[in-house]
Amino acid sequence: MTIHTILLPYDSGHRDARMGRGPLHLRERGAIDRLRAAGHDVIESLVEAPDAFPTEIGTSFALYRVLAEDVRATVTGGAFPLTLAGNCGSALGTVSGVRAATPNDRSDVGVIWLDAHADFNTPETTATGFLDGTALAALAGHCWHTLTASIPGFRPVTDAHVDRIEAAVDRFNSDLAPLKDFILPGGSRAAALAHVVRTVCRRAERAVVTLAGSEEVGEPSRKYLNRLSDLMFVLSRALNRVAGRPDVLWRRDREKGAGAEGGS
């Protein structure tokens, strides 16, 4: 696989500041070399702000426009774009670039969004004025309409993603036997990995709930994580079914038996 790593070393329009140091730090610590060592062809490029005088909003959206063009060219050329950026708003450029590469494809683009702060604020609801706190709302088409329209390929990702997760849960669950016991992680390797992802989602959801005690957190973020966790649980059962492996069930009599053996 050819991977195009696109480095965007900016935070709030400022180069190499705060989180903006992350992309170059990862490169200097060998992240790209590890991709090559794994057998991938890796192309590197660096996105630079076109304006000498940085402003948080104007410079950030200018960077997203350049990023979208880079991602579009990458996808069109048959490579995989890997964006390393200092701000969440880079998702606007990445997702738009993927859409720009296939302008006649009206199918949905999936987005899994995990973060440590609220991202579904709008300029009208934010209490801090942090642009990155509006990134997911902008991606969903709730704000910054004129500026997002200037990004090549931009088309909002709708809130219905949560509904689609619910539909996926129902679809996978329809072919599974009703649960009569607790399910333990295990079975096939793929199912076990789905359980790992589920626990990560639950941990992230707890972190969001904790964060909501001190910061403004949009309800869609928590709901999305909750439903994504449920999807991973149902998917683990479906993967075991496809692999011909039974669910690993917890039973009280099994626990008693294990205790008796341990005491003998």
TORVOLUM-311371 format. One line per 4 residues: for each residue x, y, z of N, C-alpha, C. Coordinates in Angstrom, 2 decimals. Example, Ala and Ser with C-alpha at 12.3 -4.5 7.8 and 13.67 -1.06 7.14 Angstrom:
13.19,-5.69,7.80,12.30,-4.50,7.80,13.20,-3.30,7.80 | 12.85,-2.25,7.08,13.67,-1.06,7.14,12.90,0.03,7.87
END
This chain:
0.83,-1.19,0.00,0.00,0.00,0.00,0.88,1.25,0.00 | 0.49,2.22,-0.79,1.16,3.51,-0.77,0.40,4.45,0.16 | 1.10,4.96,1.15,0.50,5.86,2.14,1.09,7.25,1.96 | 0.23,8.22,1.84,0.67,9.62,1.76,0.43,10.26,3.11
1.49,10.50,3.87,1.36,11.17,5.16,1.40,12.67,4.92 | 0.32,13.33,5.30,0.19,14.77,5.10,0.30,15.44,6.48 | 1.37,16.18,6.67,1.64,16.80,7.96,1.08,18.22,7.99 | 0.31,18.51,9.03,-0.32,19.82,9.18,0.06,20.34,10.58
1.26,20.92,10.74,1.77,21.25,12.08,1.27,22.58,12.63 | -0.05,22.71,12.72,-0.64,23.98,13.15,-1.64,23.74,14.28 | -1.72,24.72,15.15,-2.76,24.76,16.18,-3.34,26.16,16.18 | -4.64,26.25,15.91,-5.33,27.54,15.89,-4.68,28.54,14.95
-4.18,28.03,13.83,-3.58,28.89,12.83,-2.11,29.19,13.04 | -1.51,28.72,14.14,-0.12,29.02,14.47,0.74,27.76,14.28 | 1.84,27.92,13.59,2.71,26.79,13.28,3.57,26.41,14.49 | 3.68,25.09,14.71,4.54,24.52,15.76,4.17,25.00,17.17
2.94,25.39,17.38,2.49,25.81,18.71,1.60,24.74,19.32 | 1.76,24.49,20.60,0.94,23.54,21.35,0.76,22.23,20.57 | -0.48,21.84,20.28,-0.71,20.56,19.58,-0.10,20.56,18.19 | 0.17,21.74,17.64,0.78,21.81,16.32,2.17,21.22,16.26
2.79,21.01,17.41,4.11,20.36,17.43,4.00,18.85,17.22 | 2.79,18.31,17.38,2.61,16.87,17.32,3.02,16.19,16.02 | 2.56,16.67,14.86,2.88,15.97,13.60,4.39,15.82,13.35 | 5.14,16.90,13.52,6.58,16.81,13.29,7.26,15.99,14.37
6.73,16.04,15.58,7.27,15.22,16.67,7.12,13.74,16.34 | 5.96,13.36,15.81,5.74,11.96,15.43,6.72,11.54,14.33 | 6.94,12.44,13.36,7.88,12.11,12.29,9.30,11.97,12.84 | 9.69,12.90,13.70,11.05,12.86,14.25,11.27,11.63,15.12
10.20,11.10,15.71,10.33,9.92,16.58,10.14,8.62,15.81 | 10.10,8.69,14.48,10.15,7.48,13.67,8.84,6.88,13.27 | 7.71,7.61,13.42,6.41,7.03,13.07,6.35,6.66,11.59 | 6.86,7.52,10.73,6.81,7.25,9.29,7.79,6.15,8.92
8.94,6.12,9.58,9.91,5.05,9.34,9.32,3.68,9.68 | 8.47,3.64,10.70,7.85,2.37,11.08,6.86,1.90,10.01 | 6.19,2.84,9.38,5.31,2.46,8.28,6.11,1.84,7.14 | 7.24,2.44,6.85,8.09,1.90,5.78,8.63,0.52,6.18
9.00,0.38,7.44,9.53,-0.90,7.91,8.47,-1.99,7.83 | 7.18,-1.60,7.89,6.09,-2.56,7.78,5.79,-2.94,6.34 | 6.57,-2.38,5.39,6.42,-2.76,4.00,5.62,-1.80,3.14 | 5.26,-0.64,3.69,4.47,0.32,2.93,5.36,1.33,2.21
4.94,1.73,1.03,5.57,2.88,0.37,4.96,4.13,0.98 | 5.80,5.04,1.44,5.31,6.22,2.14,5.78,7.48,1.43 | 4.83,8.34,1.13,5.11,9.67,0.57,4.83,10.68,1.68 | 5.68,11.68,1.81,5.49,12.72,2.82,5.26,14.07,2.16
4.39,14.87,2.78,4.25,16.25,2.35,3.87,17.10,3.55 | 4.15,18.38,3.45,3.91,19.32,4.55,3.00,20.44,4.05 | 1.92,20.66,4.78,1.00,21.74,4.44,1.44,23.01,5.16 | 1.60,24.09,4.40,2.01,25.37,4.97,0.91,26.40,4.76
0.77,27.30,5.74,-0.24,28.36,5.63,0.14,29.32,4.52 | -0.83,29.71,3.70,-0.51,30.62,2.60,-0.29,32.06,3.03 | -0.75,32.42,4.24,-0.64,33.81,4.70,0.45,33.95,5.75 | 1.19,35.06,5.66,2.28,35.30,6.60,1.76,35.72,7.97
0.59,36.38,8.01,0.02,36.84,9.28,-1.10,35.89,9.68 | -0.88,35.04,10.69,-1.87,34.02,11.03,-3.04,34.56,11.85 | -4.23,34.10,11.51,-5.42,34.34,12.33,-6.08,33.00,12.55 | -6.69,32.80,13.70,-7.20,31.47,14.04,-8.20,30.96,13.01
-9.19,31.76,12.68,-10.26,31.29,11.79,-9.81,31.31,10.34 | -9.32,32.43,9.87,-8.95,32.55,8.46,-7.83,31.61,8.06 | -6.77,31.56,8.87,-5.64,30.68,8.54,-6.04,29.21,8.63 | -6.84,28.86,9.64,-7.26,27.46,9.79,-8.04,26.99,8.56
-8.99,27.78,8.10,-9.78,27.36,6.94,-8.94,27.38,5.66 | -7.97,28.28,5.58,-7.05,28.26,4.43,-6.26,26.96,4.41 | -5.83,26.50,5.58,-5.12,25.22,5.67,-6.03,24.05,5.29 | -7.29,24.10,5.71,-8.22,23.02,5.38,-8.43,22.94,3.86
-8.43,24.10,3.19,-8.61,24.10,1.73,-7.40,23.45,1.05 | -6.21,23.78,1.50,-5.00,23.16,0.93,-4.98,21.66,1.22 | -5.34,21.30,2.45,-5.38,19.88,2.83,-6.37,19.12,1.96 | -7.53,19.68,1.72,-8.54,19.00,0.89,-7.99,18.71,-0.50
-7.25,19.65,-1.06,-6.66,19.43,-2.39,-5.62,18.32,-2.35 | -4.81,18.29,-1.29,-3.79,17.24,-1.16,-4.44,15.86,-1.01 | -5.50,15.79,-0.19,-6.18,14.51,0.00,-6.85,14.07,-1.30 | -7.47,15.01,-2.00,-8.11,14.68,-3.28,-7.10,14.08,-4.25
-5.94,14.73,-4.39,-4.91,14.23,-5.31,-4.40,12.86,-4.87 | -4.30,12.65,-3.56,-3.82,11.37,-3.02,-4.79,10.24,-3.38 | -6.08,10.46,-3.10,-7.09,9.43,-3.36,-7.21,9.18,-4.86 | -7.20,10.24,-5.65,-7.28,10.09,-7.10,-6.11,9.29,-7.64
-4.94,9.44,-7.02,-3.75,8.72,-7.45,-3.67,7.29,-6.92 | -4.65,6.87,-6.14,-4.70,5.49,-5.67,-3.97,5.25,-4.37 | -3.53,6.29,-3.69,-2.83,6.12,-2.41,-3.79,6.36,-1.25 | -3.32,6.04,-0.05,-4.12,6.21,1.16,-3.65,7.46,1.90
-4.54,8.44,2.13,-4.13,9.66,2.83,-4.14,9.46,4.34 | -3.05,9.82,5.00,-2.95,9.76,6.45,-2.59,11.16,6.93 | -3.56,11.86,7.49,-3.35,13.24,7.93,-2.90,13.26,9.38 | -1.78,13.90,9.64,-1.29,14.12,11.01,-1.36,15.62,11.25
-2.24,16.04,12.16,-2.50,17.46,12.34,-2.58,17.82,13.81 | -2.49,19.12,14.06,-2.56,19.60,15.43,-3.96,19.92,15.90 | -4.90,20.04,14.98,-6.27,20.40,15.34,-7.29,19.46,14.73 | -8.41,19.29,15.45,-9.49,18.42,14.98,-10.11,18.94,13.69
-10.06,20.25,13.49,-10.67,20.83,12.30,-10.09,20.32,11.01 | -8.92,19.69,11.07,-8.33,19.10,9.87,-9.25,18.06,9.25 | -10.18,17.52,10.06,-11.15,16.56,9.53,-11.97,17.19,8.42 | -12.19,18.50,8.48,-12.94,19.18,7.43,-12.21,19.05,6.09
-10.89,19.22,6.10,-10.11,19.09,4.87,-9.99,17.66,4.42 | -9.80,16.73,5.38,-9.62,15.32,5.02,-10.89,14.74,4.41 | -12.03,14.91,5.10,-13.29,14.37,4.60,-13.68,15.02,3.28 | -13.48,16.33,3.18,-13.83,17.03,1.93,-12.95,16.57,0.78
-11.67,16.31,1.05,-10.77,15.83,0.00,-11.18,14.46,-0.52 | -11.63,13.59,0.39,-12.11,12.27,-0.04,-13.33,12.43,-0.93 | -14.23,13.32,-0.56,-15.42,13.55,-1.39,-15.04,14.17,-2.73 | -14.07,15.10,-2.72,-13.66,15.78,-3.96,-13.05,14.81,-4.95
-12.45,13.73,-4.46,-11.83,12.74,-5.35,-12.87,11.97,-6.14 | -14.08,11.87,-5.61,-15.17,11.15,-6.29,-16.41,12.04,-6.28 | -16.42,13.13,-7.04,-17.50,14.12,-6.96,-18.88,13.58,-7.34 | -18.93,12.50,-8.12,-20.22,11.96,-8.54,-20.75,10.86,-7.61
-19.95,10.53,-6.60,-20.35,9.51,-5.64,-21.10,10.18,-4.49 | -22.40,9.92,-4.38,-23.22,10.56,-3.35,-23.38,9.69,-2.11 | -22.62,8.60,-2.02,-22.75,7.74,-0.85,-22.17,8.44,0.38 | -22.49,7.90,1.54,-22.08,8.53,2.79,-20.62,8.25,3.10
-20.01,9.18,3.80,-18.66,9.00,4.34,-18.80,8.79,5.83 | -18.24,7.71,6.35,-18.33,7.41,7.78,-17.28,8.18,8.56 | -17.65,8.67,9.73,-16.74,9.39,10.61,-16.89,8.84,12.02 | -15.77,8.40,12.60,-15.74,8.02,14.02,-14.93,9.10,14.73
-15.54,9.78,15.67,-14.94,10.97,16.28,-14.77,10.75,17.78 | -13.53,10.68,18.24,-13.24,10.57,19.66,-12.33,11.73,20.04 | -12.69,12.44,21.09,-11.87,13.58,21.49,-12.01,13.82,22.99 | -11.12,14.65,23.52,-11.11,14.91,24.95,-11.83,16.19,25.32
-12.40,16.88,24.35,-13.15,18.09,24.66,-14.36,18.17,23.75 | -15.25,19.11,24.07,-16.48,19.24,23.28,-16.16,19.76,21.88 | -16.77,19.14,20.87,-16.53,19.54,19.48,-17.81,19.91,18.75 | -18.94,19.81,19.43,-20.21,20.05,18.75,-20.81,21.41,19.12
-19.95,22.31,19.61,-20.40,23.68,19.84,-20.50,24.42,18.51 | -21.20,25.52,18.52,-21.25,26.44,17.39,-20.78,27.80,17.90 | -20.53,28.76,17.02,-20.14,30.09,17.51,-21.17,30.69,18.46 | -22.44,30.27,18.34,-23.48,30.80,19.21,-23.52,30.11,20.57
-23.02,28.89,20.68,-23.12,28.16,21.94,-21.81,28.04,22.69 | -20.68,28.26,22.03,-19.40,28.09,22.71,-19.20,29.14,23.79 | -18.68,28.71,24.93,-18.39,29.64,26.02,-16.93,30.07,26.03 | -16.10,29.40,25.21,-14.67,29.68,25.21,-14.19,30.36,23.93
-14.96,30.22,22.85,-14.54,30.78,21.57,-13.48,29.96,20.87 | -13.24,28.74,21.34,-12.21,27.86,20.75,-12.73,27.30,19.43 | -12.06,27.62,18.33,-12.52,27.19,17.01,-12.62,25.68,16.92 | -11.66,24.97,17.48,-11.66,23.51,17.39,-12.85,22.90,18.13
-13.43,23.64,19.06,-14.62,23.15,19.74,-15.86,23.18,18.89 | -15.73,23.73,17.67,-16.86,23.77,16.74,-16.63,22.86,15.52 | -15.54,22.10,15.54,-15.13,21.34,14.35,-16.16,20.31,13.91 | -16.66,19.53,14.86,-17.62,18.49,14.48,-18.95,19.11,14.06
-19.35,20.19,14.72,-20.58,20.88,14.32,-20.44,21.43,12.90 | -19.25,21.94,12.57,-19.03,22.43,11.20,-19.07,21.29,10.20 | -18.48,20.15,10.57,-18.48,18.99,9.68,-19.90,18.49,9.44 | -20.76,18.67,10.45,-22.16,18.24,10.33,-23.05,19.31,9.70
-22.44,20.45,9.34,-23.20,21.48,8.64,-23.97,22.43,9.52 | -23.59,22.55,10.81,-24.32,23.39,11.74,-23.76,24.80,11.88 | -22.59,25.07,11.32,-22.00,26.40,11.48,-20.90,26.62,10.44 | -20.41,27.86,10.39,-19.34,28.25,9.47,-19.69,27.90,8.02
-20.94,28.17,7.63,-21.42,27.72,6.33,-20.64,28.33,5.16 | -20.34,29.61,5.21,-19.64,30.25,4.10,-18.21,29.70,3.99 | -17.54,29.53,5.13,-16.16,29.06,5.10,-16.07,27.57,4.74 | -16.97,26.75,5.25,-16.92,25.33,4.88,-17.23,25.15,3.39
-18.09,26.02,2.85,-18.41,25.94,1.41,-17.20,26.25,0.55 | -16.19,26.93,1.12,-14.99,27.26,0.35,-13.99,26.11,0.29 | -14.25,25.04,1.05,-13.36,23.87,1.05,-13.76,22.95,-0.10 | -12.85,22.65,-1.02,-13.19,21.79,-2.18,-13.75,20.44,-1.73
-14.93,20.11,-2.25,-15.54,18.82,-1.96,-16.38,18.78,-0.70 | -16.47,19.89,0.04,-17.21,19.83,1.31,-18.68,19.53,1.10 | -19.17,18.58,1.86,-20.59,18.28,1.94,-20.84,17.80,3.36 | -21.81,18.35,4.08,-21.97,18.02,5.50,-22.17,16.53,5.74
-21.60,16.05,6.84,-21.88,14.71,7.35,-23.04,14.88,8.32 | -24.13,14.21,8.09,-25.35,14.50,8.85,-25.36,13.84,10.23 | -26.22,14.39,11.10,-26.41,13.82,12.44,-26.97,12.40,12.39 | -27.49,12.02,11.24,-28.11,10.69,11.12,-27.10,9.56,11.27
-25.80,9.89,11.43,-24.83,8.83,11.69,-25.23,8.02,12.92 | -25.75,8.68,13.94,-26.19,7.96,15.13,-27.32,7.03,14.79 | -28.26,7.49,13.97,-29.36,6.64,13.54,-28.85,5.46,12.72 | -27.83,5.67,11.92,-27.29,4.58,11.12,-26.61,3.53,11.99
-26.01,3.95,13.08,-25.44,2.98,14.02,-26.57,2.14,14.60 | -27.67,2.80,14.98,-28.82,2.07,15.52,-29.34,1.06,14.50 | -29.40,1.47,13.23,-29.86,0.56,12.19,-28.90,-0.62,12.01 | -27.59,-0.34,12.13,-26.61,-1.42,12.00,-26.72,-2.40,13.16
-26.97,-1.88,14.36,-27.17,-2.76,15.53,-28.35,-3.69,15.26 | -29.46,-3.14,14.79,-30.66,-3.95,14.52,-30.39,-4.97,13.42 | -29.64,-4.57,12.38,-29.38,-5.46,11.25,-28.55,-6.67,11.68 | -27.46,-6.41,12.40,-26.60,-7.51,12.85,-27.31,-8.38,13.88
-28.13,-7.74,14.71,-28.79,-8.47,15.80,-29.91,-9.37,15.31 | -30.46,-9.06,14.12,-31.62,-9.80,13.63,-31.33,-11.27,13.37 | -30.07,-11.61,13.07,-29.72,-13.00,12.76,-29.12,-13.73,13.96 | -29.08,-13.09,15.11,-28.47,-13.70,16.28,-29.52,-14.28,17.22
-29.14,-15.33,17.92,-30.05,-15.94,18.90,-30.23,-14.99,20.08 | -31.43,-15.00,20.70,-31.66,-14.13,21.86,-30.68,-14.47,22.99 | -30.27,-13.44,23.71,-29.33,-13.65,24.81,-30.05,-14.20,26.05 | -29.48,-15.26,26.63,-29.99,-15.80,27.88,-28.93,-15.80,28.97
-27.68,-15.49,28.59,-26.57,-15.44,29.54,-25.71,-14.23,29.23 | -24.86,-13.87,30.19,-23.88,-12.83,29.94,-22.84,-13.34,28.96 | -22.39,-12.44,28.09,-21.36,-12.78,27.10,-19.99,-12.35,27.63 | -19.03,-13.25,27.54,-17.66,-12.92,27.91,-16.86,-12.64,26.64
-15.87,-11.75,26.72,-15.04,-11.47,25.54,-14.31,-12.73,25.10 | -14.33,-13.01,23.81,-13.63,-14.19,23.33,-14.26,-14.74,22.07 | -13.88,-15.98,21.75,-14.31,-16.59,20.51,-13.25,-16.41,19.46 | -13.62,-15.89,18.30,-12.63,-15.64,17.25,-11.80,-14.40,17.59
-10.66,-14.27,16.92,-9.79,-13.11,17.17,-10.51,-11.81,16.81 | -11.24,-11.82,15.69,-11.95,-10.62,15.27,-12.99,-10.21,16.31 | -13.70,-11.20,16.86,-14.71,-10.89,17.87,-14.06,-10.34,19.14 | -12.93,-10.92,19.52,-12.23,-10.43,20.71,-11.78,-8.98,20.52
-11.32,-8.65,19.31,-10.89,-7.27,19.03,-12.08,-6.31,19.07 | -13.25,-6.78,18.62,-14.45,-5.95,18.70,-14.79,-5.65,20.15 | -14.57,-6.63,21.04,-14.79,-6.41,22.47,-13.80,-5.38,23.01 | -12.56,-5.42,22.53,-11.57,-4.43,22.96,-12.02,-3.02,22.57
-12.49,-2.89,21.32,-12.98,-1.58,20.85,-14.17,-1.14,21.70 | -15.03,-2.09,22.04,-16.20,-1.76,22.87,-15.77,-1.19,24.22 | -14.77,-1.78,24.84,-14.32,-1.27,26.14,-13.69,0.12,26.00 | -13.01,0.36,24.90,-12.44,1.68,24.67,-13.55,2.72,24.51
-14.61,2.34,23.79,-15.75,3.25,23.62,-16.40,3.56,24.97 | -16.56,2.54,25.80,-17.16,2.76,27.12,-16.29,3.68,27.96 | -14.97,3.46,27.89,-14.06,4.32,28.64,-14.15,5.77,28.15 | -14.22,5.93,26.83,-14.34,7.28,26.27,-15.66,7.92,26.69
-16.73,7.12,26.73,-18.03,7.66,27.14,-17.98,8.13,28.59 | -17.33,7.35,29.46,-17.20,7.77,30.86,-16.39,9.06,30.97 | -15.37,9.18,30.13,-14.55,10.40,30.14,-15.38,11.61,29.70 | -16.26,11.41,28.72,-17.13,12.50,28.25,-18.09,12.92,29.36
-18.66,11.93,30.06,-19.58,12.25,31.16,-18.85,13.02,32.25 | -17.63,12.60,32.58,-16.84,13.32,33.58,-16.53,14.74,33.12 | -16.16,14.86,31.84,-15.85,16.18,31.29,-17.05,17.11,31.34 | -18.24,16.54,31.17,-19.46,17.35,31.17,-19.70,18.02,32.51
-19.01,17.54,33.56,-19.14,18.17,34.87,-18.43,19.51,34.96 | -17.50,19.76,34.03,-16.74,21.01,34.08,-16.71,21.77,32.77 | -17.10,21.11,31.66,-17.08,21.74,30.35,-18.43,21.53,29.66 | -18.68,22.35,28.65,-19.90,22.19,27.85,-19.68,21.06,26.84
-20.48,20.03,26.94,-20.33,18.85,26.08,-21.63,18.60,25.34 | -21.56,18.48,24.04,-22.76,18.21,23.25,-23.28,16.81,23.50 | -24.59,16.66,23.66,-25.21,15.36,23.90,-24.95,14.37,22.77 | -24.89,14.79,21.49,-24.63,13.81,20.42,-23.32,13.05,20.60
-22.31,13.67,21.21,-21.02,12.99,21.40,-21.18,11.78,22.30 | -21.86,11.97,23.44,-22.06,10.86,24.38,-22.94,9.78,23.76 | -24.00,10.22,23.09,-24.93,9.25,22.48,-24.22,8.43,21.41 | -23.39,9.09,20.62,-22.68,8.38,19.55,-21.77,7.30,20.13
-21.02,7.64,21.18,-20.12,6.67,21.81,-20.90,5.51,22.41 | -22.04,5.82,23.02,-22.85,4.77,23.63,-23.35,3.78,22.58 | -23.85,4.29,21.46,-24.37,3.41,20.43,-23.24,2.68,19.70 | -22.09,3.33,19.57,-20.95,2.67,18.93,-20.49,1.50,19.78
-20.52,1.65,21.09,-20.18,0.55,21.98,-21.15,-0.61,21.81 | -22.44,-0.31,21.73,-23.44,-1.36,21.52,-23.22,-2.07,20.18 | -22.86,-1.29,19.16,-22.59,-1.90,17.85,-21.43,-2.87,17.93 | -20.38,-2.52,18.66,-19.22,-3.40,18.78,-19.59,-4.70,19.50
-20.49,-4.61,20.48,-20.92,-5.81,21.19,-21.68,-6.75,20.24 | -22.63,-6.20,19.52,-23.41,-7.01,18.58,-22.51,-7.53,17.46 | -21.59,-6.70,17.00,-20.68,-7.12,15.93,-19.79,-8.26,16.38 | -19.38,-8.27,17.64,-18.54,-9.37,18.14,-19.29,-10.70,18.04
-20.58,-10.68,18.37,-21.39,-11.89,18.26,-21.56,-12.31,16.80 | -21.78,-11.31,15.92,-21.94,-11.61,14.50,-20.65,-12.19,13.91 | -19.51,-11.67,14.34,-18.22,-12.17,13.84,-17.98,-13.60,14.30 | -18.35,-13.91,15.52,-18.23,-15.30,15.99,-19.14,-16.22,15.18
-20.32,-15.73,14.86,-21.26,-16.54,14.08,-20.70,-16.83,12.70 | -20.11,-15.82,12.05,-19.52,-16.01,10.72,-18.34,-16.97,10.79 | -17.58,-16.91,11.89,-16.41,-17.78,12.05,-16.78,-19.18,12.51 | -18.06,-19.40,12.77,-18.48,-20.72,13.24,-18.11,-20.98,14.68
-17.93,-19.92,15.46,-17.54,-20.05,16.86,-18.71,-19.66,17.75 | -18.95,-20.39,18.82,-20.05,-20.01,19.72,-19.65,-18.83,20.60 | -20.65,-18.11,21.09,-20.37,-17.07,22.07,-19.79,-17.70,23.33 | -18.91,-16.97,23.99,-18.38,-17.43,25.27,-19.32,-16.93,26.35
-20.03,-17.85,26.99,-21.07,-17.49,27.95,-20.58,-17.61,29.38 | -21.05,-16.69,30.21,-20.81,-16.81,31.65,-22.00,-17.50,32.28 | -21.71,-18.54,33.07,-22.78,-19.25,33.77,-22.39,-19.41,35.23 | -23.38,-19.25,36.09,-23.11,-19.33,37.52,-22.58,-20.70,37.91
-23.13,-21.78,37.28,-22.67,-23.12,37.64,-21.22,-23.33,37.23 | -20.79,-22.67,36.12,-19.40,-22.78,35.70,-18.49,-22.12,36.73 | -18.93,-20.95,37.26,-18.13,-20.26,38.25,-18.01,-21.10,39.52 | -19.12,-21.76,39.93,-19.08,-22.61,41.11,-18.14,-23.79,40.89
-18.21,-24.36,39.66,-17.34,-25.48,39.38,-15.89,-25.10,39.43 | -15.57,-23.92,38.90,-14.19,-23.47,38.90,-13.71,-23.24,40.33 | -14.64,-22.72,41.20,-14.26,-22.50,42.58,-14.01,-23.79,43.32 | -14.83,-24.81,43.01,-14.63,-26.09,43.69,-13.30,-26.72,43.28
-12.98,-26.61,41.99,-11.72,-27.19,41.54,-10.56,-26.46,42.16 | -10.69,-25.11,42.27,-9.59,-24.33,42.83,-9.35,-24.66,44.28 | -10.41,-25.10,45.00,-10.24,-25.37,46.42,-9.81,-26.79,46.72 | -9.77,-27.67,45.70,-9.44,-29.06,45.94,-7.95,-29.27,46.01
END
